[in-house]
Amino acid sequence: MVRESNLVRSINNGSVKPYSLIGLAAFEPTCCSCVRAMTKPRSQELSEKFTDQWHRCRDWLLPYMQNNQPKFLTKDELRSAAMRELKVSKNAFDLGWMAAIEDTGRHDWYEPLRRRLRTKS
């Protein structure tokens, strides 16, 4: 289906003929990226957003896991902080968590943190 276009071009005899956006994209390389960006499928946009989010989570977690540092917060506590600070989804954090563990070789971080003793106040 071809959309109607408001863009027109003059023809030698003075009449006008509508431009086709498909034709513009094919002949003007500077316009191709604009047309492609406008027509990017929603699934591709969501995929790119998710990839960006889990990469940011991994990068955020790496300093905590490097240099043999002890695990001081639970995964849930770190996830809550990342979701609040980085504005990422739970699934993006979980993938970033696994990627950071694999990148650093800190497989001990897969194990749950020991429960802390709670003091009565």
Sine and cosine of phi, psi and omega as CSV:
sin_phi,cos_phi,sin_psi,cos_psi,sin_omega,cos_omega
0.00,0.00,0.80,-0.61,0.00,-1.00
-0.98,-0.21,0.76,-0.65,0.02,-1.00
-0.99,0.15,0.50,-0.87,0.11,-0.99
-0.94,0.33,0.59,-0.81,-0.01,-1.00
-0.88,-0.48,0.60,-0.80,0.07,-1.00
-1.00,0.07,-0.19,0.98,0.01,-1.00
-0.98,0.22,0.74,-0.68,0.01,-1.00
-0.77,-0.63,0.33,-0.94,0.06,-1.00
-0.79,-0.61,0.52,-0.85,0.02,-1.00
-0.99,0.11,0.64,-0.77,0.07,-1.00
-0.95,-0.30,0.42,-0.91,-0.10,-0.99
-0.74,0.67,-0.57,0.82,-0.05,-1.00
-1.00,0.09,0.12,0.99,0.07,-1.00
1.00,-0.09,-0.18,0.98,0.03,-1.00
-0.98,0.18,0.18,-0.98,0.02,-1.00
-0.87,-0.49,0.48,-0.88,0.00,-1.00
-0.68,-0.73,0.71,-0.70,-0.02,-1.00
-0.90,0.43,0.62,-0.79,0.14,-0.99
-0.98,0.22,0.50,-0.87,0.13,-0.99
-0.98,-0.18,0.77,-0.64,0.05,-1.00
-0.89,0.46,-0.52,0.85,0.03,-1.00
-0.91,0.42,-0.68,0.73,0.03,-1.00
-0.89,0.45,-0.67,0.75,0.02,-1.00
-0.88,0.47,-0.68,0.73,-0.02,-1.00
-0.91,0.42,-0.56,0.83,-0.04,-1.00
-0.96,0.28,-0.50,0.86,-0.11,-0.99
-0.97,-0.26,-0.30,0.96,-0.02,-1.00
-0.90,-0.44,0.98,-0.22,-0.06,-1.00
-0.87,0.49,-0.49,0.87,0.00,-1.00
-0.94,0.35,-0.39,0.92,-0.03,-1.00
-1.00,0.00,-0.37,0.93,-0.07,-1.00
-0.82,0.57,-0.71,0.70,-0.04,-1.00
-0.91,0.40,-0.56,0.83,0.03,-1.00
-0.91,0.41,-0.73,0.68,-0.01,-1.00
-0.91,0.42,-0.66,0.75,0.01,-1.00
-0.90,0.44,-0.65,0.76,0.00,-1.00
-0.91,0.42,-0.59,0.81,0.00,-1.00
-0.95,0.32,-0.45,0.89,-0.08,-1.00
-0.96,-0.28,0.21,0.98,0.00,-1.00
-0.89,0.46,0.77,-0.64,-0.01,-1.00
-0.88,0.47,0.56,-0.83,-0.01,-1.00
-0.85,0.53,-0.63,0.77,-0.01,-1.00
-0.89,0.46,-0.60,0.80,0.03,-1.00
-0.93,0.36,-0.64,0.77,0.04,-1.00
-0.88,0.47,-0.70,0.71,0.00,-1.00
-0.91,0.41,-0.62,0.78,0.02,-1.00
-0.90,0.44,-0.69,0.72,0.02,-1.00
-0.92,0.40,-0.62,0.79,0.03,-1.00
-0.90,0.43,-0.70,0.71,0.02,-1.00
-0.89,0.46,-0.70,0.72,0.01,-1.00
-0.87,0.49,-0.69,0.72,0.04,-1.00
-0.88,0.48,-0.67,0.74,-0.03,-1.00
-0.90,0.43,-0.72,0.69,-0.05,-1.00
-0.95,0.31,-0.49,0.87,0.10,-1.00
-0.91,0.42,-0.67,0.74,0.03,-1.00
-0.90,0.45,-0.63,0.78,0.05,-1.00
-0.90,0.45,-0.73,0.69,0.02,-1.00
-0.86,0.52,-0.73,0.68,-0.01,-1.00
-0.89,0.45,-0.56,0.83,0.01,-1.00
-0.94,0.34,-0.58,0.81,-0.03,-1.00
-0.99,0.17,-0.47,0.88,-0.10,-0.99
-0.79,0.61,-0.72,0.69,0.00,-1.00
-0.87,0.50,-0.52,0.86,0.02,-1.00
-0.95,0.32,-0.48,0.87,-0.09,-1.00
-1.00,-0.10,-0.30,0.95,-0.06,-1.00
-0.98,0.20,0.24,-0.97,0.07,-1.00
0.85,0.53,0.54,0.84,0.10,-0.99
0.84,0.55,0.52,0.85,0.01,-1.00
-0.94,0.34,0.61,-0.79,0.02,-1.00
-0.95,0.33,0.46,-0.89,0.05,-1.00
-0.98,0.22,0.86,-0.51,-0.11,-0.99
-0.93,-0.36,-0.24,0.97,0.04,-1.00
-0.77,-0.64,0.42,-0.91,0.06,-1.00
-0.97,0.26,0.25,-0.97,0.05,-1.00
-0.87,0.49,-0.66,0.75,0.02,-1.00
-0.88,0.48,-0.65,0.76,0.02,-1.00
-0.91,0.40,-0.67,0.74,0.04,-1.00
-0.92,0.39,-0.63,0.78,0.02,-1.00
-0.88,0.47,-0.71,0.70,0.00,-1.00
-0.87,0.49,-0.68,0.73,0.02,-1.00
-0.90,0.43,-0.68,0.73,-0.01,-1.00
-0.91,0.41,-0.67,0.74,0.00,-1.00
-0.90,0.44,-0.59,0.81,0.00,-1.00
-0.97,0.25,-0.73,0.68,-0.09,-1.00
-0.98,0.19,-0.67,0.75,-0.10,-0.99
-0.99,-0.12,-0.16,0.99,-0.03,-1.00
0.84,0.54,0.82,0.58,-0.02,-1.00
-0.88,-0.47,0.27,-0.96,0.01,-1.00
-0.99,0.11,0.27,-0.96,0.03,-1.00
-0.88,0.48,-0.70,0.71,-0.02,-1.00
-0.91,0.42,-0.61,0.80,0.03,-1.00
-0.91,0.42,-0.65,0.76,0.04,-1.00
-0.89,0.46,-0.71,0.70,-0.04,-1.00
-0.87,0.49,-0.64,0.77,0.04,-1.00
-0.94,0.34,-0.65,0.76,0.06,-1.00
-0.88,0.47,-0.60,0.80,0.05,-1.00
-0.86,0.50,-0.77,0.63,0.00,-1.00
-0.90,0.43,-0.66,0.75,-0.01,-1.00
-0.90,0.44,-0.66,0.75,0.01,-1.00
-0.91,0.42,-0.66,0.75,0.03,-1.00
-0.89,0.46,-0.72,0.69,-0.01,-1.00
-0.93,0.38,-0.63,0.78,0.00,-1.00
-0.91,0.41,-0.58,0.81,-0.04,-1.00
-1.00,-0.06,-0.25,0.97,-0.05,-1.00
0.97,0.26,0.27,0.96,-0.03,-1.00
-1.00,0.02,0.92,0.38,-0.04,-1.00
-0.91,0.41,-0.30,0.96,0.07,-1.00
-0.91,0.43,-0.35,0.94,0.01,-1.00
-0.96,0.28,-0.22,0.98,0.11,-0.99
-0.95,0.33,-0.47,0.88,-0.01,-1.00
-0.96,0.28,0.60,-0.80,0.01,-1.00
-0.92,0.39,0.50,-0.86,0.05,-1.00
-0.96,0.29,0.64,-0.77,0.02,-1.00
-0.88,0.48,0.59,-0.81,0.01,-1.00
-0.92,0.40,0.66,-0.75,0.03,-1.00
-1.00,0.09,0.55,-0.84,0.10,-0.99
-0.95,0.31,0.77,-0.64,0.00,-1.00
-0.99,-0.11,0.75,-0.66,0.03,-1.00
-1.00,-0.08,0.64,-0.77,0.01,-1.00
-0.98,0.21,0.68,-0.73,0.01,-1.00
-0.93,-0.36,0.00,0.00,0.00,0.00
